[in-house]
Amino acid sequence: MIASLGEDGFESQLLEQLQPVLPAASWSVYQVGPRCAPTLFMSASSGIPDTTRACWGAYLAGPYREDCTLRFDTGTARSSTQLCHVTAQEVPSEHRVRVYDAHGMAERVSVVRHADDDSLFAVNFYRHAHQRALTDAQIAWFEQLAPALLALAQKHVALRGGSAAVERSPAALRATLLQRCADLTARELDVCTRLLRGMTQDGIAADLQLSLPTVKTYRNRAFTRLGIHFRNELFALVMRGE
């Protein structure tokens, strides 16, 4: 794992090397919070088609705003690290249907670093539906490895210069959208880039000082030009373009 730290392919190699003790079919590392743009830093799959970016797009299309599965247990102090373990059945219905069921995921173990500003940096490993449930021994192994895995993920992101955050900058998102459709207007791009950064339509209206119906009109026009109908399709379109 350490040999490929900071290099291309680190995420795939780490997942493969963990298979003997933690046979997860996919994993992801991301940051979300009320004061930061949601960012997927890295992800990979093993033995299955890689749908992790589509999964991230589905997560951002709505579930992440209400996601409590990575939040504090009662009494947990802020600015701390926490371990989480959930099955798909324990996840709220919209989150389960859009993210877990749609991508064949059945179970997740995570190590999460909570910051003082209420943002979180999460390292997640997923068992998929075709795999056996994680055993107590495998979960115990994860608990032992979690601090090292968190440190490796944070170091890799630092060595890469926060590349995922750069890729998700407004300018980069606009460029990607224009590659998909050069006919998008400036206002349509304004609305779409904000949707991609996790803002609600009400929030976009306030940010751009437009009425909500006007924002919806720009959104609908942009989606028509792009040949899509839903926000998750917008995420998928941009992910394919990166």
C-alpha positions as CSV (number, residue, x, y, z in Angstrom):
1,M,0.0,0.0,0.0
2,I,2.7,2.5,1.0
3,A,4.7,1.9,-2.1
4,S,2.0,3.3,-4.3
5,L,1.0,6.1,-2.0
6,G,0.4,9.3,-3.9
7,E,0.5,7.5,-7.3
8,D,-2.1,6.6,-9.9
9,G,-3.7,3.2,-9.0
10,F,-3.2,3.5,-5.3
11,E,-7.0,3.1,-4.7
12,S,-7.2,-0.2,-6.7
13,Q,-4.0,-1.6,-5.2
14,L,-5.1,-0.9,-1.6
15,L,-8.5,-2.6,-2.2
16,E,-6.8,-5.7,-3.7
17,Q,-4.3,-6.0,-0.9
18,L,-7.0,-5.9,1.7
19,Q,-9.0,-8.7,0.2
20,P,-7.5,-11.5,2.4
21,V,-8.7,-9.7,5.6
22,L,-11.5,-7.4,4.3
23,P,-13.1,-8.8,1.1
24,A,-14.9,-5.6,0.1
25,A,-16.0,-5.2,-3.5
26,S,-15.6,-1.4,-3.5
27,W,-14.4,1.5,-1.5
28,S,-14.6,5.3,-1.5
29,V,-13.0,8.2,0.3
30,Y,-14.9,11.5,0.4
31,Q,-15.5,14.7,2.3
32,V,-18.9,16.3,3.0
33,G,-20.1,19.0,5.3
34,P,-22.2,22.2,5.5
35,R,-19.2,24.5,4.9
36,C,-17.4,22.6,2.1
37,A,-18.1,21.3,-1.3
38,P,-18.8,17.5,-1.3
39,T,-15.7,15.9,-2.8
40,L,-15.0,12.3,-3.8
41,F,-11.2,12.0,-3.5
42,M,-10.9,8.4,-4.7
43,S,-12.8,5.1,-5.2
44,A,-12.3,1.7,-6.8
45,S,-13.9,-1.7,-7.2
46,S,-12.6,-5.2,-7.2
47,G,-14.1,-8.1,-9.2
48,I,-17.1,-6.1,-10.4
49,P,-17.7,-3.3,-12.9
50,D,-16.7,0.0,-11.2
51,T,-19.9,2.0,-10.5
52,T,-18.4,4.0,-7.6
53,R,-18.6,7.4,-9.4
54,A,-22.2,6.7,-10.4
55,C,-22.9,5.8,-6.8
56,W,-21.4,9.1,-5.6
57,G,-23.6,11.0,-8.1
58,A,-26.7,9.2,-6.8
59,Y,-25.6,10.0,-3.2
60,L,-25.2,13.7,-4.0
61,A,-28.6,13.8,-5.8
62,G,-30.3,13.9,-2.4
63,P,-29.4,11.3,0.2
64,Y,-26.2,13.0,1.5
65,R,-28.1,15.9,3.0
66,E,-30.0,13.7,5.3
67,D,-27.4,11.0,5.9
68,C,-26.9,10.3,9.6
69,T,-25.2,7.0,9.1
70,L,-21.7,8.6,9.4
71,R,-22.6,11.0,12.2
72,F,-21.8,10.9,15.9
73,D,-23.0,8.3,18.3
74,T,-24.6,10.0,21.3
75,G,-21.9,11.5,23.5
76,T,-19.2,11.4,20.9
77,A,-17.0,14.5,21.0
78,R,-16.4,16.7,18.0
79,S,-13.1,16.6,16.2
80,S,-12.7,12.9,16.7
81,T,-12.6,9.6,14.8
82,Q,-15.4,7.1,14.7
83,L,-16.0,3.6,13.3
84,C,-19.3,2.9,11.6
85,H,-20.9,-0.4,10.5
86,V,-24.3,-0.5,8.7
87,T,-26.2,-2.9,6.4
88,A,-28.4,-1.7,3.6
89,Q,-31.5,-2.5,5.6
90,E,-30.5,0.0,8.2
91,V,-30.1,2.9,5.8
92,P,-33.1,5.3,5.2
93,S,-35.3,4.3,2.3
94,E,-34.3,7.0,-0.3
95,H,-30.6,6.5,0.5
96,R,-31.0,2.7,0.3
97,V,-32.9,2.7,-3.0
98,R,-30.8,5.3,-4.8
99,V,-27.3,4.3,-3.6
100,Y,-27.3,0.8,-2.1
101,D,-30.0,-1.1,-4.0
102,A,-29.2,0.6,-7.4
103,H,-25.5,-0.4,-7.2
104,G,-25.8,-3.8,-5.5
105,M,-24.3,-2.8,-2.1
106,A,-25.3,-4.6,1.0
107,E,-23.0,-3.6,3.9
108,R,-20.6,-0.8,4.8
109,V,-17.8,-0.3,7.3
110,S,-16.3,3.1,7.7
111,V,-13.7,5.1,9.6
112,V,-14.7,8.8,9.8
113,R,-12.8,11.8,10.9
114,H,-15.1,14.6,12.2
115,A,-13.8,18.1,12.1
116,D,-14.7,21.1,14.3
117,D,-16.6,22.7,11.4
118,D,-19.0,19.7,11.2
119,S,-17.4,18.4,8.0
120,L,-16.4,14.7,7.8
121,F,-13.7,12.8,6.0
122,A,-14.9,9.2,5.4
123,V,-13.1,6.1,4.3
124,N,-15.7,3.5,3.4
125,F,-15.6,-0.2,2.3
126,Y,-18.6,-1.9,0.8
127,R,-19.7,-5.5,0.7
128,H,-21.9,-6.1,-2.3
129,A,-25.0,-8.3,-2.7
130,H,-23.1,-11.2,-4.3
131,Q,-20.8,-11.5,-1.3
132,R,-21.2,-13.2,2.0
133,A,-21.9,-11.0,5.0
134,L,-18.8,-9.7,6.8
135,T,-17.8,-11.9,9.7
136,D,-17.0,-10.7,13.2
137,A,-13.4,-11.5,12.5
138,Q,-13.3,-9.4,9.4
139,I,-15.0,-6.5,11.2
140,A,-12.4,-6.8,14.0
141,W,-9.6,-6.7,11.4
142,F,-11.1,-3.5,10.0
143,E,-11.2,-2.0,13.5
144,Q,-7.5,-2.7,14.0
145,L,-6.6,-1.4,10.5
146,A,-8.9,1.7,10.5
147,P,-6.4,4.2,12.0
148,A,-3.8,3.2,9.4
149,L,-6.3,3.2,6.6
150,L,-7.5,6.7,7.5
151,A,-3.9,8.0,7.7
152,L,-3.0,6.5,4.3
153,A,-6.1,8.0,2.7
154,Q,-5.4,11.4,4.1
155,K,-1.7,11.2,3.1
156,H,-2.6,10.1,-0.4
157,V,-5.0,13.0,-0.8
158,A,-2.4,15.4,0.5
159,L,0.3,14.0,-1.9
160,R,-2.1,14.4,-4.8
161,G,-2.6,18.0,-3.9
162,G,-6.3,17.6,-3.3
163,S,-6.8,16.8,-7.0
164,A,-10.4,15.8,-6.6
165,A,-11.2,19.2,-5.1
166,V,-9.6,20.9,-8.1
167,E,-11.6,18.7,-10.5
168,R,-14.8,19.8,-8.8
169,S,-14.0,23.5,-8.9
170,P,-16.7,25.6,-10.6
171,A,-14.4,26.4,-13.5
172,A,-13.6,22.7,-14.1
173,L,-17.3,21.8,-13.8
174,R,-18.2,24.5,-16.4
175,A,-15.5,23.2,-18.8
176,T,-16.7,19.6,-18.4
177,L,-20.3,20.7,-19.1
178,L,-19.3,22.7,-22.1
179,Q,-17.5,19.6,-23.5
180,R,-20.8,17.7,-23.2
181,C,-22.8,20.5,-24.8
182,A,-21.3,23.7,-26.2
183,D,-24.7,25.4,-26.5
184,L,-25.3,25.8,-22.7
185,T,-25.7,29.4,-21.7
186,A,-23.9,31.2,-18.9
187,R,-26.9,31.1,-16.6
188,E,-27.6,27.4,-17.4
189,L,-24.0,26.7,-16.5
190,D,-24.3,28.7,-13.3
191,V,-27.3,26.6,-12.2
192,C,-25.8,23.2,-13.3
193,T,-22.4,23.8,-11.6
194,R,-24.2,24.7,-8.3
195,L,-26.4,21.6,-8.6
196,L,-23.2,19.5,-9.0
197,R,-21.8,21.1,-5.9
198,G,-24.7,19.9,-3.9
199,M,-26.8,23.1,-3.6
200,T,-30.6,23.0,-3.5
201,Q,-32.6,25.0,-6.1
202,D,-33.7,27.3,-3.3
203,G,-30.0,27.8,-2.4
204,I,-29.1,28.5,-6.0
205,A,-31.9,31.1,-6.3
206,A,-30.6,32.9,-3.3
207,D,-27.0,32.7,-4.4
208,L,-27.7,34.0,-7.9
209,Q,-30.4,36.4,-6.8
210,L,-33.0,34.8,-9.1
211,S,-36.5,33.6,-8.4
212,L,-37.0,29.9,-7.9
213,P,-39.1,29.5,-11.0
214,T,-36.3,31.2,-13.0
215,V,-33.8,28.7,-11.6
216,K,-36.1,25.8,-12.5
217,T,-36.4,27.2,-16.1
218,Y,-32.6,27.3,-16.5
219,R,-32.3,23.8,-15.0
220,N,-34.9,22.4,-17.4
221,R,-33.4,24.1,-20.4
222,A,-30.0,22.8,-19.5
223,F,-31.2,19.3,-19.0
224,T,-33.0,19.3,-22.3
225,R,-29.8,20.4,-24.1
226,L,-27.9,17.7,-22.3
227,G,-30.5,15.0,-23.0
228,I,-31.2,14.2,-19.4
229,H,-34.1,14.5,-17.0
230,F,-32.8,14.1,-13.4
231,R,-30.1,15.4,-11.2
232,N,-28.4,12.0,-10.8
233,E,-28.1,11.9,-14.6
234,L,-26.2,15.2,-14.5
235,F,-23.7,13.8,-12.0
236,A,-23.3,10.7,-14.1
237,L,-22.7,12.8,-17.2
238,V,-20.0,14.8,-15.6
239,M,-18.3,11.8,-13.9
240,R,-18.0,10.2,-17.3
241,G,-16.4,13.3,-18.7
242,E,-13.7,13.5,-16.0
